[in-house]
Amino acid sequence: MQKSRVDDFLDALTDVGGPGGRACPQMLWDMSARFFADNGFDKLIYIDAQPGTHTGTHPGDKSGELTMLTTLQPEWVIRYRDCGYAQIDPFFSICCTSFTPVSTGVAYADSHKKWLSQAQMTLISEAAEFGINAGFSSTIRRAGPQGVAGWNIGSSLSRAEVDALRADRGHMLRLAARHAHDVLRRAHLVARAKSLSPRETECLALLAQGQRTKDIARALDLSSAAVELYLRNARSKLGATTREQAVAIGFAQGLL
């Protein structure tokens, strides 16, 4: 892969999805999908699971948010969610426990058979029916208390063809995946921030001023329980794990 082609993609993502950009997540995803497809990887799955999401490596209370973007047919996403595959997906339990790329897809299943359960082998086989034959992982955030994020950079090509592509341009593709994650994450945060209700914004603004829950409740003529609910909703929409982080994101996005 010519370096200039990667640079062009990274520059384009930054232009439309950087701090001053106004791109929606779907536009950024479409740009990323075209780039990877042009380089032989036409079966992408991108996952960003926030803390609390019920995955196989870190079972939570199911209060987290799972963002899945993919070039596979919508039927695959529906099946993945209906079958609760996030709880057994080897992408979480094998690929995302390390930043080292792991071969993925049915073409490599035999290499991982000793680590895979029958249910996981079934998941991989079903994914193959939707076109994922061979690929590799690119971990962005290792599985743990802070959630997990990463890419299954898959292809309908043969194992030999994918091995050759990885040898030629694997590092550049992982760099592209890292950058695409950053702009996608930022775009999702902006989109969620815009959905804050007036009450959620008011509670967050007063919190930023150093007021405690009971003070906010008194100022807005609300119960403390209502304030807690508004702040929890604001934190969730902003993708924050703490109130302090929600305030920081609020300032960064110009909400406060």
JOZIWO-V467429 format. One record per backbone hydrogen bond with DSSP energy under -1.0 kcal/mol. NH is the residue of the N-H (numbers start at 0). CO is the residue of the C=O. Records with the same first field share a line. If there is no record, write none. Layout:
BEGIN
NH->CO ; CO
END
This chain:
BEGIN
5->1
6->2
7->3
8->4
9->5
10->6
11->7
12->8
13->9
14->10
15->11
16->12
17->13
20->17
22->15
27->23
28->24
29->25
30->26
31->27
32->28
33->29
34->30
35->31
36->32
37->33
39->36
40->35
42->153
44->151
45->68
46->149
47->66
48->147
49->64
52->49
54->52
55->85
61->51
66->47
68->45
70->43
75->72
77->73
78->74
79->75
80->76
81->77
82->78
84->79
86->83
87->84
88->84
91->88
92->88
93->89
94->89
95->90
97->94
103->134
106->132
107->104
110->107
111->108
114->111
120->116
121->117
122->118
123->119
124->120
125->121
126->122
127->123
128->124
129->126
130->127
131->126
132->154
133->154
134->103
135->152
136->101
137->150
139->148
140->148
142->95
146->143
147->48
148->140
149->46
150->137
151->44
152->135
153->42 ; 151
154->133
161->157
162->158
163->159
164->160
165->161
166->162
167->163
168->164
169->165
172->168
173->169
174->170
175->171
176->172
177->173
178->174
179->175
180->176
181->177
182->178
183->179
184->180
185->181
186->182
187->183
188->184
189->185
190->186
191->187
192->188
193->189
194->191
195->192
200->196
201->197
202->198
203->199
204->200
205->201
206->202
207->203
209->206
210->205
215->211
216->212
217->213
218->214
219->215
221->216
226->222
227->223
228->224
229->225
230->226
231->227
232->228
233->229
234->230
235->231
236->232
237->233
239->234
245->241
246->242
247->243
248->244
249->245
250->246
251->247
252->248
253->250
254->249
END
